[in-house]
């Protein structure tokens, strides 16, 4: 039997390892399509990326059976554009953009659920813009399109509000201009056409613990296959870890899944994976939807593999080939798993990262541990793409264990064995 040729936008080594372990992987040949750097660094040109991708696909001597991607914008929107051109399965571009455009997403959510924060647009054209009518501090300001919480700011007063507006104004074009090209491919509602791709959204601050559900839609049938918890560093909005399975009570998880299904149906998504993020306020027994991602999270791939025995990449591949993933949870090697973030909370220059040999030694010494180093030596942290507004990632530490206590112990051992050196960028000046 000939293998299916699957083109992966921004395929990287860490995820390729996971892809090669999905069920029936021997049936698939994975091909890289564009590289991560050209997709994520600087201000990308969607037309140029599409032209380059088409040239690579057209030059391929074989069948093109699927085009997939697990990264945020622009990958999330390039996939449906290319799939439409090559007659392949994917979500529609409109359904993806209804999730990606934060203002459009909120408008769609408000049609079918009440579990979302108050929101409104903030004018970046005015000299001294003000919060939307009826909203008060604290709140979050963010572009209507960004990724990895880039240019997302929590603001508690007028000064912080104006400072955030200034930073968003200066940086919004990097993602906003390419996003406007995508918007031009659609017949937009009047309010979205008026807002455009370089608008700023204010949302009421949410409290509680963060959680996410993942699922997929196959031929109109929505399946939610897992719920995870996202734990922040103390007094910070930066993630410390994503942990699977969720520790929230089962009734709460059912509510999260129900809300997710309603909004996914509302945006009209089909033949695709999704991830929906929430806050749960236990004191008031309230849930609030944070955002809808029209893709599964590659950050969670190892976690599902550790606990369920199958990574969420399996769902992406199956759907692209027209097959029902048929995921059945809880057949993995471990009871609990987490992706931990080793972060640096000030700017710096990376003077030393662990060698490949040092990483392999840690992974041999501690079963159930995998490590991905983020920066290269000599890199200034503030110049790395895709970072949140408050910290910088040094490494991702994936841990599978039989209990949460064992998972913490494995993480601490692994972290202690990683020799990073970061220097103050002003040192020696």
Secondary structure, DSSP 8 states (H G I E B T S, - for coil): ---EEEEEET--HHHHHHHTTSTTGGGEEEEEES-HHHHHSSS--HHHHHHHHHHHHHH-SS---EEEE-SSTTHHHHHHHHHHHTT-----HHHHHHHHSHHHHHHHHTTT-S-B--EEEE-SSSTT----TT--SSEEEEESS-STTTT-EEE-SHHHHHHHHHHHHHHTHHHHHHHHHHHTTS---HHHHHH-SS-EEEEE---SEEEEEEEEEETTEEEEEEEEEEEE-TT-SSEEEEEES--S-HHHHHHHHHHHHHHHHHHT--SEEEEEEEEEETTTTEEEEEEEESS--GGGHHHHHHHHSS-THHHHHHHHTT-------S-SS-SEEEEEEEEESS--EEEE---HHHHHHHHHHSTTEEEEE-S-TT-BGGG-TT--SS-EEEEEEEEEESSHHHHHHHHHHHHHT---EEE-TTTT-
